[in-house]
Amino acid sequence: MKTILMRFLLVFNVLLLMSCTNKTKTKTSTDLNNENVNLIAVLDTIWRTEQEPIRLRDSLMDIYGVESKEARVQQDIYKKNHIINEKKVIDILDKYGWPTREMIGGEQGNLTLCNVIQHSDNEIRIKYLPMMTQAVKDKKLEPRFLVRAADRIATEKGELQIYGGQMKFYPETKTFNVWPVYDPKNIDKRRSEIGLEPIAEFLRNRFNFEWNLEEQLERTAEFVRQQQKNTDTNN
């Protein structure tokens, strides 16, 4: 009975999200040449059109499976919206540099900018990483946002991540797991130095994933062995 009730509530939430998404009208351009442009309003639109299909996609994955048609439809909507949102964010950063908190509505504005950068191609993340680094030094941006970008860059380059924020879907097992981490034993020390919670707490709350140190030590060692093997083969 409990399982049926939970499934009903999940389906209800999905239908509610779909209703909200259908009512959201995406603007295809933003006139940033207008000096009076309201960046907070622009970023609010970006956030909604970026996050609503993502939340709906993830809910549908829970119901129908990761590779389901229903989830793919929302993924396609998200991709189309992201192309528009990426252009808006690039325009903002190229025009203003990293905006002040007052310009973008504080934490929510930074979250929106960083999420779009996080979901962009690696060349975009690499391009704006120095700007993000300076924004952290200038107290415009929290270190955790910089960490996410740095880890994402590392994973896309096929390197060990430093702080453990990146999960990957492994088709061979059809499961999610942490992308291998540099020196897993000391990951909590690195995270605490920049004000982040322990990795086990983060993964449990964010991804409902249980951190197993012994497993991750083995995965990191295997990752390093495979890298070395590939290097030897190429040489």
Secondary structure, 3 states (H helix, E strand, C coil): CHHHHHHHHHHHHHHHHHHHHHHCCCCCCCCCCCCCCCHHHHHHHHHHHHHHHHHHHHHHHHHHCCCCHHHHHHHHHHHHHHHHHHHHHHHHHHHHCCCCHHHHCCHHHHHHHHHHHHCCCHHHHHHHHHHHHHHHHCCCCCHHHHHHHHHHHHHHCCCCECCCCCEEEECCCCEEEECCECCHHHHHHHHHHCCCCCHHHHHHHHHCCCCCHHHHHHHHHHHHHHHHHHHHHHC
